[in-house]
Amino acid sequence: MTKQYTARIGLLSAVSAMAMGVAFVAGPAVAADPGPVPTIKVDAKKAALGKRLFFDPRLSGDAELSCSSCHDPEKGFTDGEALSSAYAGSNGFRNVPTLINTAHKAAWFHDGRVGTNLNDITRESITETYNMNMDMRLMQERIKQDPVYVKMFKDAGYGEPSNGSVRKAIPEYLKTLTSRGSPYDKGEMSEQAKAGFELFKGKAGCISCHSGDRFTDDKPHKLGVPNNPAIWNEPERHITFVTFAKFQGLENYMNLRQDPGAYIRYHDETLMPMGSFMTPTLRELKQTGPYMHNGMFDSLFEVVNFYDQGGGQDKDKDPALKPLGLSFDEKNQLVAFLESLSGDVLNGKDFVPEEIDTEYTVIDDWRKAKN
């Protein structure tokens, strides 16, 4: 069983790389401790433009939601809820993942269905009906009415405002969101956290999947996390789930009572079990609860307990999950280490724009104005 599963995962990695154009980055050897997340060089003017766009609700169809509505800097660029909100008339069925360090990711979303192209990810997030529901042609006309944007696009080297440039500027801003100032990176861990790190690398075996500077292998695994009943009990969440499942081509989507996760990549349980999800980063956990793809755990102690029990009750879960036999003190040591991976809240002026002024004179007869 284990050999078959290992072979299947090996095949999956190769198929995934070809099908998605994604090069999964292997974690470092266990002997080498992960280091700080490297910063990415950015164009300052493009990033400043992307920052303003990220916080501007005019990028949604009803001008009520901005990217920051779900990705709040005060909450580690999440929303602090178990399951996300969504566009008016719907609600989300997954937990909002942090955007900190995501410019380094090998694949996006909890199911990893989109690769590393931040342009594509920005487009999907803005245009998807249950996210921001924006027609990008309308978005382009809206921002062209704003003289601040006209100048910022020109200064950034994009010329006049366009939806293509929006899809370039927002990713430039996302590249600025890098973890910094954590006790782990500064070498200032408590003795309890240091003990937790040794457990993390040794007895608990967490580093086998939570590897590298972001503490993730960027691969999907099935853990047997219990379903969040709100997805099916609350109509506005269920309708979003059904819409998503239909768009992904899943059979019998009306009766599906499990989030398919990364199964949607292949629609083949021999390649990817239903209910598999991408290994999340362990950076900034103090800011980003609740935890897991569906927000089922409120605290890090609950998460550690889940792994100590060997994951959930699921016949297809990753065979690497085994009961750990951790003591109460060891669980607290692991929690202390996980908390030591959280650093500065990215809520200063480098990450949050000044108030966006929308009181301006619009262009007369804009339909005839030169684009």
Phi, psi and chi 1 to 4 in degrees:
 res  aa     phi    psi   chi1   chi2   chi3   chi4
   1 MET       -  -48.2  173.4   66.0  178.2      -
   2 THR   -65.8  -41.0  -58.9      -      -      -
   3 LYS   -63.9  -40.9  -70.1 -178.2  178.9  178.0
   4 GLN   -64.0  -42.6  -68.5  175.0  -17.5      -
   5 TYR   -63.5  -42.8 -171.0   90.3      -      -
   6 THR   -61.2  -42.5  -57.5      -      -      -
   7 ALA   -64.0  -39.7      -      -      -      -
   8 ARG   -63.5  -42.2 -175.3  174.1   72.6 -173.6
   9 ILE   -65.4  -38.3  -67.9  -61.6      -      -
  10 GLY   -62.3  -44.1      -      -      -      -
  11 LEU   -63.4  -41.6  172.7   61.5      -      -
  12 LEU   -58.1  -44.4  170.0   62.3      -      -
  13 SER   -61.0  -41.9  -63.0      -      -      -
  14 ALA   -68.0  -45.2      -      -      -      -
  15 VAL   -62.8  -42.6  172.0      -      -      -
  16 SER   -60.1  -42.8  178.3      -      -      -
  17 ALA   -63.2  -38.8      -      -      -      -
  18 MET   -74.1  -43.4  -68.1 -174.9  -69.9      -
  19 ALA   -70.8  -34.0      -      -      -      -
  20 MET  -107.2   -6.9  -63.3  177.0   58.8      -
  21 GLY    68.2   29.5      -      -      -      -
  22 VAL  -109.7  128.8  173.6      -      -      -
  23 ALA   -99.9  102.0      -      -      -      -
  24 PHE   -69.5  130.9  -72.7  120.2      -      -
  25 VAL   -93.4  121.0 -178.8      -      -      -
  26 ALA   -70.0  148.0      -      -      -      -
  27 GLY   -73.6  166.5      -      -      -      -
  28 PRO   -72.9  167.0   29.7  -35.4      -      -
  29 ALA   -60.8  148.5      -      -      -      -
  30 VAL   -57.9  -31.3  172.7      -      -      -
  31 ALA   -67.8  -22.7      -      -      -      -
  32 ALA   -96.4  118.6      -      -      -      -
  33 ASP   -70.5  136.3  -69.9  -13.8      -      -
  34 PRO   -59.5  150.6  -21.9   33.2      -      -
  35 GLY  -108.1 -171.5      -      -      -      -
  36 PRO   -61.4  155.2  -19.8   31.5      -      -
  37 VAL   -72.9  125.9 -179.5      -      -      -
  38 PRO   -68.5  143.2   23.4  -32.6      -      -
  39 THR   -75.8  159.9   56.9      -      -      -
  40 ILE  -116.1  133.8  -58.1  174.5      -      -
  41 LYS   -69.2  133.7 -174.9  177.1 -179.4  179.9
  42 VAL  -129.6  161.2  -60.4      -      -      -
  43 ASP   -86.8  115.8 -177.6  -59.4      -      -
  44 ALA   -59.7  -41.4      -      -      -      -
  45 LYS   -72.2  -36.3  -68.9 -176.3  177.9  179.5
  46 LYS   -67.7  -40.9  -71.3  179.9  170.5   61.7
  47 ALA   -65.6  -37.9      -      -      -      -
  48 ALA   -64.2  -39.7      -      -      -      -
  49 LEU   -64.7  -46.0  171.0   59.4      -      -
  50 GLY   -60.9  -35.6      -      -      -      -
  51 LYS   -62.1  -45.7  177.2  172.5   65.2  176.6
  52 ARG   -65.2  -40.7 -169.6  173.0 -163.8 -101.8
  53 LEU   -64.0  -39.0  -69.9  163.8      -      -
  54 PHE   -60.6  -32.8 -172.9   88.5      -      -
  55 PHE   -99.7    7.5  -73.0   84.2      -      -
  56 ASP   -98.7  114.1 -165.6  -24.7      -      -
  57 PRO   -69.0  -12.3   24.2  -33.7      -      -
  58 ARG   -67.2   -8.5  -71.0  173.2  -67.5  177.6
  59 LEU   -82.5   -1.5  -91.5   62.9      -      -
  60 SER  -105.1  158.3   63.5      -      -      -
  61 GLY   -55.6  -43.9      -      -      -      -
  62 ASP   -97.1    9.3   59.9    2.0      -      -
  63 ALA    57.6   31.7      -      -      -      -
  64 GLU  -111.0  -23.5  -67.9  -67.0  -30.3      -
  65 LEU  -116.8  135.8  -69.3  175.0      -      -
  66 SER  -112.2  171.8   68.7      -      -      -
  67 CYS   -56.7  -37.0  -56.0      -      -      -
  68 SER   -73.5  -10.0   64.0      -      -      -
  69 SER   -61.9  -36.3  -62.8      -      -      -
  70 CYS  -101.6  -20.6  -70.2      -      -      -
  71 HIS  -118.1   81.3  -62.7  -75.3      -      -
  72 ASP   -87.9  123.7 -178.1   -7.4      -      -
  73 PRO   -55.8  -34.0  -24.5   33.6      -      -
  74 GLU   -67.9  -16.0  -61.3  -70.3  -17.6      -
  75 LYS  -120.3   34.0  -61.4  172.1 -177.8  175.1
  76 GLY    66.1   30.2      -      -      -      -
  77 PHE    60.2   38.8  -74.7   81.8      -      -
  78 THR  -125.7 -168.4   68.0      -      -      -
  79 ASP  -115.1   -1.0   65.7   -5.0      -      -
  80 GLY    75.6    7.8      -      -      -      -
  81 GLU  -107.7  156.6  -58.1  -66.2  -27.7      -
  82 ALA   -63.1  -47.9      -      -      -      -
  83 LEU  -123.7  145.6  -61.0  172.9      -      -
  84 SER   -72.5  159.3   70.4      -      -      -
  85 SER   -81.3 -177.9   56.5      -      -      -
  86 ALA  -157.9 -172.7      -      -      -      -
  87 TYR   -62.4  153.0 -166.5   77.2      -      -
  88 ALA   -48.6  131.5      -      -      -      -
  89 GLY    96.0   -4.5      -      -      -      -
  90 SER  -143.6  173.8   63.4      -      -      -
  91 ASN  -146.1  157.2 -108.0  -34.7      -      -
  92 GLY   -80.6  164.2      -      -      -      -
  93 PHE  -122.5   10.7   60.5   92.4      -      -
  94 ARG  -137.0  160.8  -73.9 -179.7 -178.0  161.5
  95 ASN   -73.7  142.1 -179.1  -99.9      -      -
  96 VAL   -75.1  120.1  174.5      -      -      -
  97 PRO   -79.3  152.2   28.6  -32.4      -      -
  98 THR   -66.2  150.4  179.2      -      -      -
  99 LEU   -98.0   -2.4  -66.2 -175.0      -      -
 100 ILE   -70.1  128.4  -61.4  174.6      -      -
 101 ASN    72.3    6.0  -54.7  -40.7      -      -
 102 THR   -73.6  -13.6   48.9      -      -      -
 103 ALA   -66.7  -13.3      -      -      -      -
 104 HIS   -93.8   -4.3  -69.1  -81.8      -      -
 105 LYS   -68.7  151.7  -68.7  179.8   73.0  165.1
 106 ALA   -88.3  -23.9      -      -      -      -
 107 ALA  -157.8  145.7      -      -      -      -
 108 TRP  -104.4  161.0  -87.4   61.6      -      -
 109 PHE    72.0  161.9  -57.3  117.1      -      -
 110 HIS   -61.9  -24.9  -73.1  -64.0      -      -
 111 ASP   -96.5   -4.3   48.7   33.5      -      -
 112 GLY    66.7   27.0      -      -      -      -
 113 ARG   -76.3  -14.9   66.9 -176.2 -176.6  -85.4
 114 VAL  -119.8  137.4 -179.4      -      -      -
 115 GLY   -79.1 -144.3      -      -      -      -
 116 THR   -90.4   -1.3   57.8      -      -      -
 117 ASN   -76.9  101.9 -169.8  -37.4      -      -
 118 LEU   -65.6  -24.4  -65.0  179.1      -      -
 119 ASN   -62.8  -47.4 -170.8  -52.6      -      -
 120 ASP   -64.2  -40.6  -69.5  -16.4      -      -
 121 ILE   -65.1  -40.6  -66.5  155.1      -      -
 122 THR   -63.3  -43.8  -59.7      -      -      -
 123 ARG   -61.7  -46.5  179.2 -178.7   62.2 -132.8
 124 GLU   -62.6  -42.1  174.4  166.4  -21.6      -
 125 SER   -64.7  -36.3  -61.4      -      -      -
 126 ILE   -78.7  -37.9  -68.1  174.2      -      -
 127 THR   -94.0  -21.5   60.8      -      -      -
 128 GLU   -59.8  134.9 -174.4   58.1   72.3      -
 129 THR   -56.9  -39.3   54.5      -      -      -
 130 TYR   -92.5    3.2   47.5   77.5      -      -
 131 ASN   -99.8  -87.2  -74.5  -20.0      -      -
 132 MET  -115.8  -10.3  -64.2  173.9   71.7      -
 133 ASN    51.6   46.6 -166.2   31.4      -      -
 134 MET  -108.4  132.3  170.5   53.7   82.8      -
 135 ASP   -81.1  118.5 -177.1  -40.4      -      -
 136 MET   -67.6  -18.8  -63.0 -161.0   85.8      -
 137 ARG   -69.5  -40.1  -64.4  165.4  -63.6 -176.9
 138 LEU   -66.4  -41.7  173.5   59.8      -      -
 139 MET   -58.1  -42.2  179.0 -168.7   69.7      -
 140 GLN   -61.0  -42.5  176.1  173.0  -65.7      -
 141 GLU   -68.3  -35.9  -64.2  -55.3  -35.0      -
 142 ARG   -62.3  -48.7  -78.9 -176.2 -178.0  175.2
 143 ILE   -72.3  -23.2   59.7  179.9      -      -
 144 LYS   -72.8  -15.5  -75.1  167.5   66.5  175.1
 145 GLN   -78.4  -17.0  -62.1  -74.0  -26.6      -
 146 ASP   -96.0  113.8 -173.7  -21.7      -      -
 147 PRO   -62.0  -27.6   19.5  -31.0      -      -
 148 VAL   -64.5  -44.8  173.7      -      -      -
 149 TYR   -65.0  -40.4  -84.8  135.2      -      -
 150 VAL   -54.8  -44.8  171.2      -      -      -
 151 LYS   -71.2  -42.4 -176.3  176.8 -173.1  -54.4
 152 MET   -65.0  -39.8  -68.8 -175.3   77.1      -
 153 PHE   -64.5  -42.3  -86.2   82.7      -      -
 154 LYS   -64.8  -46.4 -177.1  177.7  179.7  179.8
 155 ASP   -64.0  -29.1  -69.9  -13.0      -      -
 156 ALA   -80.7   -4.9      -      -      -      -
 157 GLY    88.7   12.8      -      -      -      -
 158 TYR   -92.0  -10.7  -70.4  134.2      -      -
 159 GLY    79.6 -139.7      -      -      -      -
 160 GLU   -77.6  156.3   65.7 -178.5   23.4      -
 161 PRO   -58.3  137.7  -26.9   36.7      -      -
 162 SER  -150.2  157.4   68.2      -      -      -
 163 ASN   -67.7  -30.3   60.4   58.8      -      -
 164 GLY   -63.0  -38.4      -      -      -      -
 165 SER   -72.6  -31.5  -63.3      -      -      -
 166 VAL   -59.8  -41.5  169.4      -      -      -
 167 ARG   -72.0  -11.6  -60.5 -160.3  -50.9  -90.7
 168 LYS   -97.0  -37.2  -64.9  175.8 -177.6  176.5
 169 ALA   -72.2  -43.1      -      -      -      -
 170 ILE   -61.3  -45.4  -69.5  178.4      -      -
 171 PRO   -59.3  -32.0  -29.0   37.7      -      -
 172 GLU   -64.6  -37.0 -162.2   71.6    9.1      -
 173 TYR   -67.1  -42.3  165.9   67.2      -      -
 174 LEU   -59.2  -29.6  -65.1  179.1      -      -
 175 LYS   -66.7  -18.8  -66.1  175.0 -174.8  177.1
 176 THR   -81.0  -12.4   69.3      -      -      -
 177 LEU   -87.2   82.2  -55.6 -179.9      -      -
 178 THR  -118.9  135.3  -56.2      -      -      -
 179 SER   -57.8  143.5  -72.0      -      -      -
 180 ARG  -157.5  151.0   63.5 -155.9   69.2 -166.5
 181 GLY    79.9   14.8      -      -      -      -
 182 SER   -76.8  150.2   72.5      -      -      -
 183 PRO   -55.0  -36.5  -27.9   36.5      -      -
 184 TYR   -60.6  -48.4  172.8   83.6      -      -
 185 ASP   -70.1  -30.2  -69.4  -31.0      -      -
 186 LYS   -87.9   -0.6  -65.7 -169.4  -63.8 -177.3
 187 GLY    68.7   33.1      -      -      -      -
 188 GLU  -120.8   31.9  -62.1  176.1   -1.1      -
 189 MET   -68.6  146.9  -73.3 -167.0  -65.8      -
 190 SER   -70.1  166.0   66.3      -      -      -
 191 GLU   -62.4  -35.6  -68.5  -55.6  -48.2      -
 192 GLN   -64.7  -42.7 -170.7  177.5   35.8      -
 193 ALA   -66.1  -37.4      -      -      -      -
 194 LYS   -63.0  -41.6  -70.3  176.8 -177.3  177.4
 195 ALA   -63.6  -38.5      -      -      -      -
 196 GLY   -63.9  -36.9      -      -      -      -
 197 PHE   -63.5  -39.9 -170.2   28.0      -      -
 198 GLU   -66.0  -38.8  -64.9  -52.4  -49.3      -
 199 LEU   -63.6  -41.8  -73.0  166.8      -      -
 200 PHE   -57.5  -41.9 -177.3   89.4      -      -
 201 LYS   -84.5  -22.5  -65.7 -176.0  -69.4 -177.9
 202 GLY  -112.2  -98.4      -      -      -      -
 203 LYS   -54.5  -43.9  179.4  178.6  178.8  178.6
 204 ALA   -76.5  -27.8      -      -      -      -
 205 GLY    68.3   19.8      -      -      -      -
 206 CYS   -61.1  -32.0  -48.7      -      -      -
 207 ILE   -69.6  -11.9 -157.2  166.2      -      -
 208 SER   -64.3  -29.8   61.9      -      -      -
 209 CYS  -113.0  -33.3  -68.7      -      -      -
 210 HIS   -95.5   73.7  -69.5  -76.1      -      -
 211 SER  -114.0  171.0   54.9      -      -      -
 212 GLY    78.9  178.0      -      -      -      -
 213 ASP   -63.1  -29.1  -60.5  -24.2      -      -
 214 ARG   -95.6   -0.7  -67.9 -179.3  -65.8  113.4
 215 PHE    59.2   52.8  -67.6   87.5      -      -
 216 THR  -155.1  146.7  171.0      -      -      -
 217 ASP   -91.9    0.7   61.1    3.3      -      -
 218 ASP    56.9   36.6  -80.1  -36.8      -      -
 219 LYS  -131.7  156.1  -65.0  177.8 -178.2  178.4
 220 PRO   -86.3  144.6   27.9  -29.5      -      -
 221 HIS  -142.6  153.8  -59.7  -85.2      -      -
 222 LYS  -103.5  121.1 -175.0  168.2 -174.4  176.9
 223 LEU  -108.3  -15.1  -51.1  178.9      -      -
 224 GLY    78.4   29.6      -      -      -      -
 225 VAL   -61.8  132.0  176.2      -      -      -
 226 PRO   -61.3  147.1   19.8  -31.0      -      -
 227 ASN   -66.6  148.8  -73.6  -43.2      -      -
 228 ASN   -90.8  110.7 -170.8  -32.7      -      -
 229 PRO   -62.3  -20.9   21.8  -32.4      -      -
 230 ALA   -61.0  -25.7      -      -      -      -
 231 ILE   -62.3  -33.3  -60.6  170.1      -      -
 232 TRP  -106.2  -19.6  -66.0  -83.8      -      -
 233 ASN   -83.9  -26.4  -66.8  -16.7      -      -
 234 GLU  -103.4  115.2  -60.8  176.4   13.8      -
 235 PRO   -53.2  -39.9  -26.7   35.2      -      -
 236 GLU   -70.4  -24.6  -71.6 -173.1  -18.5      -
 237 ARG   -81.7  -40.8  -63.0 -164.4 -170.3  -78.3
 238 HIS   -63.7  -39.4 -170.5 -149.6      -      -
 239 ILE   -65.4  -34.0 -166.1  171.7      -      -
 240 THR   -68.2  -42.8  -53.4      -      -      -
 241 PHE   -61.2  -45.1  175.1   79.5      -      -
 242 VAL   -62.9  -42.9  167.8      -      -      -
 243 THR   -59.7  -47.0  -59.9      -      -      -
 244 PHE   -60.5  -48.3  172.3   82.4      -      -
 245 ALA   -61.8  -37.9      -      -      -      -
 246 LYS   -66.3  -45.4 -178.4  178.6 -179.8 -179.3
 247 PHE   -59.6  -32.3  -75.2  173.6      -      -
 248 GLN   -84.7    1.7  -62.3  -58.3  -35.7      -
 249 GLY    76.2   25.9      -      -      -      -
 250 LEU   -80.3  135.6  -66.1  178.0      -      -
 251 GLU   -73.2  151.2  -64.0 -178.5    2.5      -
 252 ASN    53.6   36.6 -160.7   26.0      -      -
 253 TYR   -63.5  -25.3   57.5   85.2      -      -
 254 MET   -68.4  -27.1  -70.9  -63.7  -64.5      -
 255 ASN  -105.1    4.1  -63.4  -45.1      -      -
 256 LEU   -69.8  129.9 -171.5   61.5      -      -
 257 ARG  -123.8   31.6  -67.9  -61.8 -179.4  -91.0
 258 GLN  -149.1  135.2  178.6 -177.2   10.8      -
 259 ASP   -65.7  121.7 -171.7  -29.6      -      -
 260 PRO   -69.0  -23.6   26.0  -35.2      -      -
 261 GLY    59.6 -139.5      -      -      -      -
 262 ALA   -70.7   -5.7      -      -      -      -
 263 TYR   -54.0  -30.3  169.4   82.6      -      -
 264 ILE   -64.0  -15.9   62.1  171.3      -      -
 265 ARG   -67.5  -36.8  -64.7 -171.7 -167.1  175.5
 266 TYR  -126.0  -18.1  -46.7  102.4      -      -
 267 HIS    53.9   39.9  -65.5 -139.9      -      -
 268 ASP  -146.3  111.0 -174.5  -19.1      -      -
 269 GLU   -65.8  -21.6  -70.0 -102.6   32.1      -
 270 THR   -74.2  -21.3   64.2      -      -      -
 271 LEU   -96.5  -35.3  -69.5  175.1      -      -
 272 MET  -152.6  110.9  178.9   61.9   65.1      -
 273 PRO   -62.1  141.8  -19.3   30.9      -      -
 274 MET   -61.8  136.2 -176.8  170.3  -73.3      -
 275 GLY    93.4   15.1      -      -      -      -
 276 SER   -90.3  142.2  -58.6      -      -      -
 277 PHE  -138.3  154.7  -64.7   90.7      -      -
 278 MET   -63.3  139.7  -59.6  -64.6  -70.5      -
 279 THR   -61.5  120.4  -56.8      -      -      -
 280 PRO   -78.2  155.7   30.1  -35.3      -      -
 281 THR   -64.8  151.6  178.0      -      -      -
 282 LEU  -101.2    3.0  -60.5 -176.9      -      -
 283 ARG   -72.3  142.1  -65.7  -79.7 -176.6  173.2
 284 GLU    62.3   33.3  -46.7  -50.2  -29.5      -
 285 LEU   -65.6  -29.4  -69.5  175.7      -      -
 286 LYS   -63.6  -23.2  -70.9  175.2   68.8  173.7
 287 GLN   -97.1  -14.6  -56.2  177.4   41.1      -
 288 THR  -118.8   15.5   56.5      -      -      -
 289 GLY   -70.0  166.9      -      -      -      -
 290 PRO   -65.0  172.9  -19.8   33.9      -      -
 291 TYR  -117.5  163.6  -53.5  102.2      -      -
 292 MET    80.8  167.3  -57.8  -56.1 -164.0      -
 293 HIS   -61.9  -21.6   66.9  -84.0      -      -
 294 ASN  -120.4   15.6   55.8    7.7      -      -
 295 GLY    64.1   28.9      -      -      -      -
 296 MET   -76.4  -15.7  -77.5  -60.6  -72.2      -
 297 PHE  -117.3  126.2  -59.6  137.6      -      -
 298 ASP   -82.3  -27.7  -69.6  -33.2      -      -
 299 SER  -128.3  158.8   70.7      -      -      -
 300 LEU   -68.0  -29.9  -69.1  175.6      -      -
 301 PHE   -63.5  -38.6 -164.5   87.8      -      -
 302 GLU   -62.8  -40.2  -71.9  179.5   76.5      -
 303 VAL   -62.9  -46.9  175.2      -      -      -
 304 VAL   -62.0  -40.7  170.6      -      -      -
 305 ASN   -59.3  -41.9 -102.0  -25.5      -      -
 306 PHE   -59.5  -46.1  173.1   76.4      -      -
 307 TYR   -70.8  -34.5  -77.4  102.9      -      -
 308 ASP   -61.6  -32.2 -178.9   51.6      -      -
 309 GLN   -80.0   -2.9  -65.2  163.9    8.0      -
 310 GLY    87.1   27.1      -      -      -      -
 311 GLY    80.9 -164.1      -      -      -      -
 312 GLY   -87.0 -179.1      -      -      -      -
 313 GLN   -91.4   91.8  -58.9  -59.8  -46.1      -
 314 ASP  -150.2  127.0 -161.9  -54.8      -      -
 315 LYS   -66.3  -23.4   62.1 -178.5  178.0   63.8
 316 ASP  -101.5   11.0  -69.3  -33.7      -      -
 317 LYS   -68.0  161.2   70.8 -178.6  178.8 -176.7
 318 ASP   -55.3  124.1 -169.0  -39.3      -      -
 319 PRO   -65.5  -12.1   23.1  -33.3      -      -
 320 ALA   -70.3  -17.7      -      -      -      -
 321 LEU   -78.0  117.6  -70.0  170.7      -      -
 322 LYS  -135.8  151.3  -55.7  -69.4 -176.5 -176.5
 323 PRO   -55.7  138.3  -26.2   35.7      -      -
 324 LEU  -100.3  -23.8  -59.4  175.7      -      -
 325 GLY    66.9   38.9      -      -      -      -
 326 LEU   -77.9  143.7  -62.6  173.1      -      -
 327 SER   -80.6  168.0   68.7      -      -      -
 328 PHE   -58.3  -43.4 -179.7   76.9      -      -
 329 ASP   -64.5  -39.7  -73.8  -17.1      -      -
 330 GLU   -65.5  -37.6  -73.2  174.1  -33.4      -
 331 LYS   -62.2  -43.1  -68.2  176.0 -174.6  179.0
 332 ASN   -66.8  -33.0  -79.7  -44.8      -      -
 333 GLN   -65.6  -41.3  -72.1  166.5   -5.0      -
 334 LEU   -63.1  -42.7  -89.5  174.6      -      -
 335 VAL   -61.0  -42.5  169.4      -      -      -
 336 ALA   -60.5  -40.5      -      -      -      -
 337 PHE   -65.5  -46.0  167.2   65.6      -      -
 338 LEU   -58.9  -39.6  -65.2  174.5      -      -
 339 GLU   -67.8  -27.9  -69.8  178.5  -19.7      -
 340 SER   -71.1   -9.8   78.8      -      -      -
 341 LEU   -87.6    0.3  -63.3  174.7      -      -
 342 SER   -96.7  134.9  -64.8      -      -      -
 343 GLY  -123.2 -138.8      -      -      -      -
 344 ASP   -66.5  141.4  -59.3  -22.7      -      -
 345 VAL   -75.3  126.3  178.7      -      -      -
 346 LEU   -88.0   72.7  -55.3 -176.6      -      -
 347 ASN  -126.0   14.0   59.2   -4.6      -      -
 348 GLY   -83.5 -175.4      -      -      -      -
 349 LYS   -65.1  -21.3   63.6  179.9 -178.2  179.9
 350 ASP   -70.1  -18.1  -70.0  -21.2      -      -
 351 PHE  -120.2  -18.0  -50.4  104.5      -      -
 352 VAL  -125.7  127.1  180.0      -      -      -
 353 PRO   -76.8  164.9   31.8  -36.1      -      -
 354 GLU   -65.4  166.2  -64.1  179.3   -1.2      -
 355 GLU   -53.3  134.0 -176.3  176.1   -6.0      -
 356 ILE   -83.4  115.8  -62.2  173.9      -      -
 357 ASP   -85.9  119.2 -177.8   12.1      -      -
 358 THR  -109.3   11.3   57.7      -      -      -
 359 GLU   -92.2   89.0  -63.3  -63.2  -35.1      -
 360 TYR  -144.7  161.4   51.7   82.9      -      -
 361 THR   -80.9  120.9  -56.9      -      -      -
 362 VAL   -75.5  162.6  -61.0      -      -      -
 363 ILE   -71.2  128.8  -60.0  170.5      -      -
 364 ASP   -66.0  139.2  -68.3  -27.3      -      -
 365 ASP    48.7   51.5 -160.0    8.1      -      -
 366 TRP   -62.8  -21.7   62.9  -88.9      -      -
 367 ARG   -65.7  -25.7  -71.0 -179.4 -179.9  -87.5
 368 LYS   -99.8   -3.1  -66.0 -177.5 -179.7  179.8
 369 ALA   -72.3  147.4      -      -      -      -
 370 LYS   -67.9  132.5 -177.7  178.9  177.6 -178.8
 371 ASN   -81.7      -  -73.3  -28.8      -      -
